[in-house]
Amino acid sequence: MAQARATPLLLIPTALALALFVWLLTLHPAASGRVYAAYGGVYVCTALLWLRVVDGVKLTHYDWAGAAVALCGMLIIVAGWGGSKLVMCDPAAFFTLILYGSRPVALLSDILFHILCKEQRWLSRLLPPGPGRRRYGIRRVQKITLTLLFIAGIVNFLDRSSLSVAGEAIRADLGLSATEFGVLLSAFSLSYGFAQLPSGILLDRLGPRIVLGAGLIFWSAMQALTGMVNSFSHFILLRIGLGIGEAPFMPAGVKSINDWYAQRERGTAVGIFNSSTVLGQAIAPPALVIMQLAWGWRTMFVVIGLAGIVVGLCWYVGYRNRRQFTLQEEEQQYLASEEAARPALKFSEWLALFKRRTTWGMILGFSGVNYTGWLYIAWLPGYLQAEQGLSLARTGWVAAIPYLAAAVGMWVNGLVVDALARRGYDLAKTRKTAIVIGLVLSALGTLLVVQSSTPAQAVAFISMALFCVHFAGTSRLGAGAGNGGEHKVASVAAIQNFGSFVFASFAPIVTGWVVDTTHSFNLALVIAAGVTFAGALCYFFIVKTRID
């Protein structure tokens, strides 16, 4: 077997299968589940037989088991058992597609690495070094890390915003009420919140490279499959999968920055990283509306899902955990901590975090950030169309304005906090003050939205609310790192996200119920303002000491 010959040849069936998949999706979006299941079964078997017969690759038991299940699923659905009208959403069809997709994705990453690092050696210089090797300094590592996190953040919130942007079309297509649509939105945030707990432990043990890379690929696959759903129950399952996949993103970003940036520079780095998420929300409305008007909401989901898979592969290839990089003495001094001084977090230490007053203060306080942020992510396009009378095309551009303001708020926070830290101000107190002030002003902005009489006024006050809540949210990310020991950073951030997202997951359901009951968003906005103000009080009165 010649590996140099094996992987490029696999590109042929892979490319043909992907071309067939795109053709089926774009030209025949209403094709039955049988067609897609048959395609999945044929593809996985063809790819594996190509490897075995043409290239002589020895297949594992996992490969043969995947092929057997793919064939069984294909035969079950093609024979008509389980229904044939659900687009890709028979349980058997869904299971088939998950299995057929897992092995080719792994093979595709091997192909990319092989082509870049073995056949084109000059391109391998662009990739980070492996353990014990170094080709460039820590500054370049910082640039690569922050660039990849920034791109991943945009993709992350493109995915999150897609459901709200396409909400009216999806509700009309599937016949959903506002409350049912709120359940779809909350299914994501609930699974996202609960998945924060294991993601924090995995990050502290395995590092961001594997955990975030796998998460990116998994959540992007869920996003792509959402474009093929035709059932409310299956829609919920895919939203749950999306939340599980996205769970490591924010803790991984915080840990990556904490690994590669000195404490005095983390504020700006966190601000840039966090602003990418809001920039993704700002880009999302116009970009997704354009795709939706051109191709429909189903193709829109698939396109951004495939883009996320590419970003996930780039992260895995381009990023390295700190333990994989040999630090020079001056770099160790710059980071003020060596890898040996940062042991893996024990399970008993993780459980002890829940006994700390500061942990619960951060959870309750961050709930004020997340409730308001998630309310606008979920319902801003619907609010502008239903309450302010904007068309879909105009909503796509107008909805971007508040998120641009939010991105500015994040950048401003990073600059202000770093400037005060350089002047000798206590970093923990500076972040806490920024959180409290930001949350209070955000609550005021949300209350003013209720009093607005024109779309321009409403957008201005929403922009104020999002500027302030994300100004506070950026300090919250830094507070998670600053209030936990070095080896607890990801777990502290994950626990903070867990509790706050579980609480904030009620925002879409409550808002949907209020809209169905009162036919207005006003009461929902007042509730959000109250929750935000309560979050400020929690940070001010409860968060007092550091978690060591």
C-alpha positions, 0 to 999 in steps of 0.5 A: 500500500502506498499512502501517497497514492491512496489519499489523492485517489479517494478525492475522486469518489468524494468529489463525485459524491459531494457534487451529487449531494449538492445537486440533489439538495439545490435542484430537488429540495423536496426529494423523499428521504429514500433518495437521500438514504440511498445516496448515503448508503451507496456513498459510504460503501463506495468510498470504503470499497475504493480504499480497500480494492483500488488503494489496498488500505486495510479497513478497521472494524469501525469501517465495516460496521459503518458500511453495514449499518449504512446499507441496512438503513438504506434498504429499510428506507428504500423498502418503505419502512418508516415512511418515505415523505420526510426529507432526510428525517426518518430516524433510520435515514438520519442515523445512516447519514450520521454514520456515512458522514463520520468516516469521510470527514476523518478521511478528508482531514487526512487528505488535506493534511497529506496534500499540504504536508507531504506532497507540497512541502513548501506549504507545510511551512505555513502550519504550526510546528508539532511538539518539540519544534518551533519555526516562529515566535509566540507573537505569530502563534497569537495571530494565528490563534486569534484569527482562527477564533475570530473566523470561528466566532463569525461562523458560530453566530451565523449558525445561531442567527440563521433560525431567527432570520428565517423564522417567518419562512420556517413558521409558514413552511412548518405551520408553527406558532410563536410559542412552538418557534420559541421552543425550537430556539430554547432547545438550542440554548438548553442543550448548549447550557447543559453541555457546558459542564463536560466541555469545560472538563474536556478543555482543561484535560485535552486542550482547545485543539481537539475539543473545539475542532470536533465541536465545530465539525459536529455543530456544522453538520447539525446545521447542514442537516437542519436544511433538510428537516421536515418535522417539528420533532426532528427540528428539535433534535437537530437544534439540541445537537447544534447546542451540544456542538457549540458548547465548547466554543466560548470556553475554548476561546477563553482558554486559548487566549489565556494560554497564549496572552499575558494577563495585561493583554488579554482584555484586548484579545478577549474583546476582539474574540468576543466581538467576532460573535457579534460581528457574525450577528451583524453580518447574519441578517443581510447575508442570510436574507440574501441567501434565503431570497435566492435559494430558500431557507433550506439551502441557506442552512446547508451552505453555512453548515458546510462552511463551518466544517471547513473552518473546523478542519482549519482550526484542527490543522492550524492551532496547537495547544500550549503543551505542544509548543516549546517556549523560550525563557523570555516567552515563559516569563511573558506568559508568567506561567509554565505548563508544568505549573498548571496541573489537570483539574481534578473532578473533586476540584470541579465539584468544589466550584459549585460550593463557592459563593462567587461561582453562583454570583457569576452564574446569576449575574451572567444570566442578565447578560445572556437573557437579553442577548438571547432575546434579541438573537432569537426575536429581533428579526421577528420584532422588526417585521411584526412590531415595526412593519419592516419587510424581510429584505429591509429587516436584513439590513436594519437588524445588522445595526444593533449588532454592529453597535454591540461589536463596538461595545466589545472593542471599547471594553477591551481597550478601557479595561487594558488601559486601566490595568496598565495604569495600575487599577485592580483588574478584578474590580475594573471588570466587575465595575464594567459589568455592573454599569453595562448591565444597568444601562442595557436594562435602561435601553431595553425599557426605552425600546418599549416607549419607541414610536418609530422604527428608527427610535426602536433600532437606536434603543436596541443598539444602546441595549446591545452595546451595553450588554456586550460591553458587560459581557466582554468583562464577564469573559475576562472575569471568568478567567480572573476569578479562577485558578490557571488550571480552572479557567475553562471550567469556571467559564463553562460553569458560568455559561452553563447556569446562565444559558439554562436560565436564558433559554427561557427567553425565547419561550417566554417571548413566544408565549407573550407574543401569542397571548398579548400580540405584542413584544412590550411585556417581553421587553420589560421582563428582559430589562428586569432580568438584566438589572437583576444580573447587575445586582448579583454581580455587585453584591455576590461576586466578592472573592476569587476562586483559587 
